[in-house]
Amino acid sequence: MSNKFPKVYDAKYYFDDDLYQLEIESKGCLLNIIVEFSNNIMYKISFYDISRFSQDVSEELQESSFFYQENIIFLTRLTKDNLVRTINEIEKKGVYSRLKDYKI
């Protein structure tokens, strides 16, 4: 990603390592990525494909009576191109205003 907004933090390995990208795509999730949008606020976002999310929710509900997680975004496939496109669309459409900000 570029130096302009949005800025993505702590995802360097994801963007720089082809093998890691394949691993993330096969796992179906990329969790707790910090993204800063043009409002200069950081958000912790988790990206899922629906299969992985369904598994995680099912497991959580077996251990607890509810499931809750903030700032989840679903993608059809968790590829680098889909992730970058989605983050840029969130910026372009101002959707980040619906996310909960991340306090450092």
CYANA upper distance limits for C-alpha pairs under 8 A (distance plus 0.5 A):
  1 MET  CA      7 LYS  CA      7.61
  1 MET  CA      8 VAL  CA      7.67
  1 MET  CA     84 VAL  CA      7.96
  2 SER  CA      7 LYS  CA      7.76
  3 ASN  CA      7 LYS  CA      7.05
  5 PHE  CA     36 GLU  CA      7.48
  5 PHE  CA     37 PHE  CA      5.96
  5 PHE  CA     38 SER  CA      5.95
  5 PHE  CA     91 GLU  CA      8.24
  6 PRO  CA     35 VAL  CA      7.11
  6 PRO  CA     36 GLU  CA      5.99
  6 PRO  CA     37 PHE  CA      4.94
  6 PRO  CA     38 SER  CA      6.84
  6 PRO  CA     87 ILE  CA      7.70
  6 PRO  CA     88 ASN  CA      7.36
  6 PRO  CA     91 GLU  CA      7.06
  7 LYS  CA     35 VAL  CA      6.10
  7 LYS  CA     36 GLU  CA      5.51
  7 LYS  CA     37 PHE  CA      7.00
  8 VAL  CA     33 ILE  CA      7.77
  8 VAL  CA     34 ILE  CA      6.44
  8 VAL  CA     35 VAL  CA      5.03
  8 VAL  CA     36 GLU  CA      6.95
  9 TYR  CA     33 ILE  CA      7.21
  9 TYR  CA     34 ILE  CA      5.68
  9 TYR  CA     35 VAL  CA      6.65
 10 ASP  CA     33 ILE  CA      6.95
 10 ASP  CA     34 ILE  CA      7.17
 11 ALA  CA     15 PHE  CA      6.99
 11 ALA  CA     33 ILE  CA      6.96
 12 LYS  CA     16 ASP  CA      6.46
 13 TYR  CA     17 ASP  CA      5.95
 13 TYR  CA     20 TYR  CA      7.47
 14 TYR  CA     18 ASP  CA      8.20
 14 TYR  CA     20 TYR  CA      6.42
 14 TYR  CA     21 GLN  CA      6.09
 14 TYR  CA     80 LYS  CA      8.30
 15 PHE  CA     21 GLN  CA      7.82
 15 PHE  CA     80 LYS  CA      7.41
 17 ASP  CA     21 GLN  CA      6.80
 18 ASP  CA     22 LEU  CA      6.90
 19 LEU  CA     23 GLU  CA      6.79
 20 TYR  CA     24 ILE  CA      6.64
 21 GLN  CA     25 GLU  CA      6.65
 21 GLN  CA     79 THR  CA      7.44
 21 GLN  CA     80 LYS  CA      7.34
 22 LEU  CA     26 SER  CA      6.67
 22 LEU  CA     79 THR  CA      8.41
 23 GLU  CA     27 LYS  CA      6.59
 24 ILE  CA     28 GLY  CA      6.47
 24 ILE  CA     29 CYS  CA      6.59
 24 ILE  CA     30 LEU  CA      6.87
 24 ILE  CA     78 LEU  CA      7.47
 24 ILE  CA     79 THR  CA      8.46
 25 GLU  CA     29 CYS  CA      7.61
 25 GLU  CA     77 ARG  CA      7.28
 25 GLU  CA     78 LEU  CA      5.34
 25 GLU  CA     79 THR  CA      6.39
 27 LYS  CA     52 ARG  CA      7.62
 28 GLY  CA     48 TYR  CA      6.10
 28 GLY  CA     49 ASP  CA      5.65
 28 GLY  CA     50 ILE  CA      8.44
 28 GLY  CA     51 SER  CA      7.79
 28 GLY  CA     52 ARG  CA      5.81
 28 GLY  CA     53 PHE  CA      8.37
 28 GLY  CA     77 ARG  CA      7.88
 28 GLY  CA     78 LEU  CA      6.58
 29 CYS  CA     46 SER  CA      7.79
 29 CYS  CA     47 PHE  CA      5.99
 29 CYS  CA     48 TYR  CA      4.86
 29 CYS  CA     49 ASP  CA      6.98
 29 CYS  CA     52 ARG  CA      7.24
 29 CYS  CA     53 PHE  CA      8.29
 29 CYS  CA     78 LEU  CA      7.45
 30 LEU  CA     46 SER  CA      6.33
 30 LEU  CA     47 PHE  CA      5.62
 30 LEU  CA     48 TYR  CA      7.07
 30 LEU  CA     78 LEU  CA      8.40
 31 LEU  CA     45 ILE  CA      7.24
 31 LEU  CA     46 SER  CA      4.69
 31 LEU  CA     47 PHE  CA      6.59
 32 ASN  CA     44 LYS  CA      5.66
 32 ASN  CA     45 ILE  CA      5.59
 32 ASN  CA     46 SER  CA      5.48
 33 ILE  CA     43 TYR  CA      8.46
 33 ILE  CA     44 LYS  CA      5.89
 33 ILE  CA     45 ILE  CA      5.72
 33 ILE  CA     46 SER  CA      6.80
 34 ILE  CA     42 MET  CA      6.85
 34 ILE  CA     43 TYR  CA      6.01
 34 ILE  CA     44 LYS  CA      5.01
 34 ILE  CA     45 ILE  CA      6.84
 34 ILE  CA    102 TYR  CA      8.46
 35 VAL  CA     42 MET  CA      5.98
 35 VAL  CA     43 TYR  CA      5.78
 35 VAL  CA     44 LYS  CA      6.93
 35 VAL  CA     45 ILE  CA      7.72
 36 GLU  CA     40 ASN  CA      6.48
 36 GLU  CA     41 ILE  CA      6.02
 36 GLU  CA     42 MET  CA      4.75
 36 GLU  CA     43 TYR  CA      6.77
 37 PHE  CA     41 ILE  CA      6.74
 37 PHE  CA     42 MET  CA      7.33
 37 PHE  CA     91 GLU  CA      6.78
 37 PHE  CA     96 TYR  CA      7.89
 38 SER  CA     91 GLU  CA      7.81
 41 ILE  CA    101 ASP  CA      7.05
 41 ILE  CA    102 TYR  CA      8.15
 42 MET  CA    101 ASP  CA      6.36
 42 MET  CA    102 TYR  CA      5.93
 42 MET  CA    103 LYS  CA      8.13
 43 TYR  CA     71 ASN  CA      8.43
 43 TYR  CA     99 LEU  CA      7.61
 43 TYR  CA    100 LYS  CA      7.11
 43 TYR  CA    101 ASP  CA      5.17
 43 TYR  CA    102 TYR  CA      5.15
 44 LYS  CA     71 ASN  CA      7.39
 44 LYS  CA    101 ASP  CA      7.63
 44 LYS  CA    102 TYR  CA      6.13
 45 ILE  CA     70 GLU  CA      8.23
 45 ILE  CA     71 ASN  CA      5.55
 45 ILE  CA     72 ILE  CA      6.49
 45 ILE  CA     73 ILE  CA      7.75
 46 SER  CA     71 ASN  CA      6.86
 46 SER  CA     72 ILE  CA      5.48
 46 SER  CA     73 ILE  CA      6.75
 47 PHE  CA     72 ILE  CA      6.44
 47 PHE  CA     73 ILE  CA      5.40
 47 PHE  CA     74 PHE  CA      6.29
 47 PHE  CA     75 LEU  CA      7.51
 47 PHE  CA     78 LEU  CA      8.00
 48 TYR  CA     52 ARG  CA      6.99
 48 TYR  CA     53 PHE  CA      6.41
 48 TYR  CA     72 ILE  CA      7.81
 48 TYR  CA     73 ILE  CA      6.81
 48 TYR  CA     74 PHE  CA      5.43
 48 TYR  CA     75 LEU  CA      6.62
 48 TYR  CA     78 LEU  CA      7.43
 49 ASP  CA     53 PHE  CA      6.81
 49 ASP  CA     74 PHE  CA      5.96
 49 ASP  CA     75 LEU  CA      5.64
 49 ASP  CA     76 THR  CA      6.19
 49 ASP  CA     77 ARG  CA      6.35
 49 ASP  CA     78 LEU  CA      6.87
 50 ILE  CA     54 SER  CA      6.53
 50 ILE  CA     74 PHE  CA      7.06
 50 ILE  CA     75 LEU  CA      7.94
 50 ILE  CA     76 THR  CA      7.80
 51 SER  CA     55 GLN  CA      6.93
 52 ARG  CA     56 ASP  CA      6.74
 53 PHE  CA     57 VAL  CA      6.59
 54 SER  CA     58 SER  CA      6.54
 55 GLN  CA     59 GLU  CA      6.70
 56 ASP  CA     60 GLU  CA      6.63
 57 VAL  CA     61 LEU  CA      6.57
 57 VAL  CA     67 PHE  CA      6.89
 58 SER  CA     62 GLN  CA      6.89
 59 GLU  CA     63 GLU  CA      7.24
 60 GLU  CA     64 SER  CA      6.43
 60 GLU  CA     66 PHE  CA      7.98
 60 GLU  CA     67 PHE  CA      6.86
 61 LEU  CA     65 SER  CA      6.16
 61 LEU  CA     66 PHE  CA      6.30
 61 LEU  CA     67 PHE  CA      6.88
 70 GLU  CA     99 LEU  CA      8.23
 70 GLU  CA    100 LYS  CA      7.50
 71 ASN  CA     99 LEU  CA      6.24
 71 ASN  CA    100 LYS  CA      7.14
 75 LEU  CA     82 ASN  CA      7.74
 75 LEU  CA     83 LEU  CA      8.32
 77 ARG  CA     82 ASN  CA      7.63
 78 LEU  CA     82 ASN  CA      6.94
 78 LEU  CA     83 LEU  CA      7.12
 79 THR  CA     83 LEU  CA      6.58
 80 LYS  CA     84 VAL  CA      6.63
 81 ASP  CA     85 ARG  CA      6.49
 82 ASN  CA     86 THR  CA      6.44
 83 LEU  CA     87 ILE  CA      6.67
 84 VAL  CA     88 ASN  CA      6.65
 85 ARG  CA     89 GLU  CA      6.62
 86 THR  CA     90 ILE  CA      6.63
 87 ILE  CA     91 GLU  CA      6.85
 88 ASN  CA     92 LYS  CA      6.56
 89 GLU  CA     93 LYS  CA      6.40
 90 ILE  CA     94 GLY  CA      6.28
 90 ILE  CA     95 VAL  CA      5.45
 90 ILE  CA     96 TYR  CA      6.48
 91 GLU  CA     95 VAL  CA      7.15
 91 GLU  CA     96 TYR  CA      7.15
 95 VAL  CA     99 LEU  CA      8.01
